[in-house]
């Protein structure tokens, strides 16, 4: 299971649970935006560059893989057991 800080993330969106640029997790929390390059004008227009902007919580916390059983805390696992 993948944690971001102390938050458990949905498994289908985490990929390999890394914050590397271009990873599924990075793509979920970060987007490229155009940013004006100050003081530079080219061909009569202001120049822009692509800058990655990420969710502040994503930037401030590390990811970690922890062992666990899916559905155990929610009761899904126990609800699927039948007593014979």
C-alpha positions as a printed NumPy array, in Angstrom:
array([[  0.   ,   0.   ,   0.   ],
       [  1.231,   3.479,  -0.814],
       [  1.276,   6.301,   1.736],
       [  1.8  ,   9.98 ,   1.028],
       [  2.741,  11.427,   4.385],
       [  0.18 ,   9.76 ,   6.647],
       [ -2.495,   9.421,   3.949],
       [ -3.276,   6.092,   2.329],
       [ -3.608,   6.456,  -1.442],
       [ -5.943,   4.546,  -3.746],
       [ -3.85 ,   1.724,  -5.178],
       [ -4.962,   2.066,  -8.812],
       [ -3.493,   5.597,  -9.111],
       [ -0.12 ,   5.147,  -7.436],
       [  1.929,   3.145,  -9.943],
       [  5.222,   2.382,  -8.221],
       [  4.567,   4.827,  -5.325],
       [  7.346,   7.24 ,  -6.279],
       [  7.336,  11.011,  -6.66 ],
       [  9.601,  10.948,  -9.716],
       [  8.567,  13.359, -12.453],
       [  6.396,  11.54 , -14.979],
       [  5.378,   8.725, -12.606],
       [  1.632,   7.997, -12.234],
       [  1.679,   9.53 ,  -8.748],
       [  3.497,  12.658,  -9.943],
       [  1.026,  13.04 , -12.824],
       [ -1.852,  12.801, -10.365],
       [ -0.601,  15.65 ,  -8.131],
       [  1.395,  17.844, -10.55 ],
       [  0.669,  19.714, -13.776],
       [  2.785,  21.799, -16.124],
       [  1.812,  25.454, -16.402],
       [  3.137,  28.285, -18.534],
       [  5.112,  30.885, -16.597],
       [  6.149,  34.256, -17.941],
       [  9.914,  34.739, -18.267],
       [ 10.411,  38.206, -16.766],
       [ 12.356,  40.784, -18.73 ],
       [ 12.579,  38.73 , -21.926],
       [ 10.632,  39.663, -25.039],
       [ 11.056,  37.748, -28.262],
       [  9.496,  38.638, -31.612],
       [  7.227,  41.21 , -29.986],
       [  5.756,  38.819, -27.424],
       [  6.604,  37.794, -23.878],
       [  8.348,  34.436, -23.585],
       [  6.973,  31.685, -21.389],
       [  8.369,  28.434, -20.052],
       [  6.725,  25.281, -18.726],
       [  6.937,  24.965, -14.939],
       [  5.692,  22.053, -12.839],
       [  3.177,  23.06 , -10.17 ],
       [  2.374,  20.393,  -7.58 ],
       [ -0.124,  20.075,  -4.775],
       [  1.451,  21.565,  -1.598],
       [  0.792,  18.389,   0.458],
       [  2.484,  16.291,  -2.245],
       [  5.534,  18.572,  -2.218],
       [  5.8  ,  18.603,   1.593],
       [  5.53 ,  14.85 ,   2.257],
       [  7.367,  11.69 ,   1.269],
       [  5.88 ,   8.503,  -0.101],
       [  6.366,   5.068,   1.419],
       [  5.264,   1.523,   0.726],
       [  3.789,  -0.277,   3.73 ],
       [  2.519,  -3.84 ,   4.043],
       [ -1.202,  -4.297,   4.414],
       [ -4.277,  -6.228,   3.4  ],
       [ -6.661,  -4.348,   1.094],
       [-10.072,  -3.864,   2.639],
       [ -9.145,  -5.028,   6.143],
       [ -9.808,  -1.693,   7.854],
       [-13.029,  -1.027,   5.94 ],
       [-14.602,  -4.35 ,   6.84 ],
       [-14.754,  -5.544,   3.221],
       [-12.352,  -8.367,   3.993],
       [-14.227,  -9.55 ,   7.093],
       [-17.594,  -9.136,   5.372],
       [-16.55 , -11.532,   2.631],
       [-15.76 , -14.307,   5.093],
       [-18.524, -16.8  ,   5.761],
       [-18.848, -18.901,   8.867],
       [-19.386, -22.602,   8.222]])
